[in-house]
Amino acid sequence: MQRGKLLIIGFGPGSEQHMTFRAKEAILESDSIIGYSTYVDLIRPLITDQEIVRTGMTEEVSRAQEAVRQAELGKTVAVISSGDSGVYGMAGLVYEVLIEKEWREESGVEVEIIPGISAINSCGSLLGAPIMHDACTISLSDHLTPWDLIKKRVDAAAQADFVIALYNPRSGKRTKQIVETQKILLNYRSPNTPVGLVKSAYREREHIVITDLAHMLDHEIGMLTTVIIGNNSTFIYDGKMITPRGYQRKYTLSESEQQLKPHERLKEKAEPWALHGGVEEEKTVTDRLLNPRMLAEEALQKLNIETRTSEKTTSQSDLFQQEDIFEFAVSPGIANKKLTPIQMMTLAETVGEKADLEYTPDHVIKVSVKTATPHKITERLSSVGLLLLPIGDVVNIKACDFCDGDKGDSIPQVEELQQRIGGVAVPKQMNIGFNGCGMACYGAPTNDIGIIYRKKGFDLFLGAKTTGRNAHVGQLVAEEVAPDKIVDLVVRVVNDYKSRGLPNERFHKFFKRVQDVEGFTYREVPEQVVVDMVCGD
Ligand code: SAH
């Protein structure tokens, strides 16, 4: 008897042009074709006299068993999957059925896996160039995978800044998974992160939407959609979603002559960000990325380097090697205002006698210390519960003490705010004042953004001018904002400032210039009374 053959074919997104030559040839070679009905319809133009075994969507196991049975009878059997048969397709299952029967390549039926263009590639191509960098696929279908595991994968991918392609994002019955996924992603990525939704790529009802993380759920997402979430550098240009590969870090893309000559390009000083010599001092890159404290520490280091680079013209590689001035701020917490003696002693011991310590009006101690190992300092200080913050043009969240915790209902919101935007870079230093009751004794409205918790909702003030003789409080733009809305709202305001603010433009000037921030319209401040008063009068 002739030895049977299993051809496990990925036929790509759906159109014949996007099918490989071998896939077409294999379909023509086969005696029978086994697949989900919709897929059989998609390859219909290629079917001649092959026998067709159609099955429903959920009958993968019987489909695989039938394929193996027919091949064992000596037939050439095509098992078809959309995209690639090895990506949530039939390839693995066919092998598993064969293994149950103790199949061996040598003696058993022949197996050929024919690769196809998977949805991450076909959908990516329709969106522009969103994949380009490290990416992963996650299927949101929890029919065969525990939801807790899927959540963990989404969380890890979001943390590690992967571009993510979500397969099986939503079906008639599975509607909550994509909502939960969006929430997890928002813990790590800006609401403005570009998101592409592609339905039926290269098929008749193809539909493409480019949106962002905050608004992705306002659009139709179904079983035929692939959702592509950008990473931190993905941007939208002329309706296309693009993830930079990093060339602009090294090359000037608008120039035809490059400063770096070809022989210099792989030298250490041309790539100060790379892992030179092969081993890092103590922690691996993965360790750092997966540990939020280390992430903060990296941000601190980076910030320090950036500030200093703008001050001096020292070369970047020098900055990475020599002892450097490390500047950061430290506080006992966002709501907590009490430093313990242990924290004070640890701070003094860790930074040493020569460090400069300054207590600032922003409820933090600013530290400036010369060191070659800043991570040792941050690690030690974090271990006694001190909060470390970058300084410079970043978001600085200043909360009250919530009456020593007695009026602590809104602490979760300020903590979430700190986690999401505390320390992020903005055009000019931005203070967000957050007070836990209407007394507002820490003066929330006198900050760039002021938030006061009152009557189970939040009042929001924007655009105070915090210094100068014409200082004024911010404009009251919203009252009684619900607790589950306030953090998102403030994050959106900050992101708008981040993206439209000019370098060094203070928030109140920005508000005046653009006139509208997140739907809040700027109002002219009433003229101030001129008081010519000698101090103490
Ligand atoms: N083997 C397939 C994936 C099967 S899982 C592949 O490699 O592409 C089914 C999921 O794939 C769908 O829910 C959708 O998210 C995605 N998908 C498959 N084909 C698609 C297409 N033409 N357009 C958009 N998404 C597609």
Residues whose N, C-alpha, C, O or C-beta is under 5 A from the ligand:
A	BS01	SAH	P13 G14 S81 S82 G83 D84 S85 V87 Y88 G89 I117 S118 A119 L166 Y167 N168 P169 V198 K199 S200 A201 G222 M223 L224 T225 T226
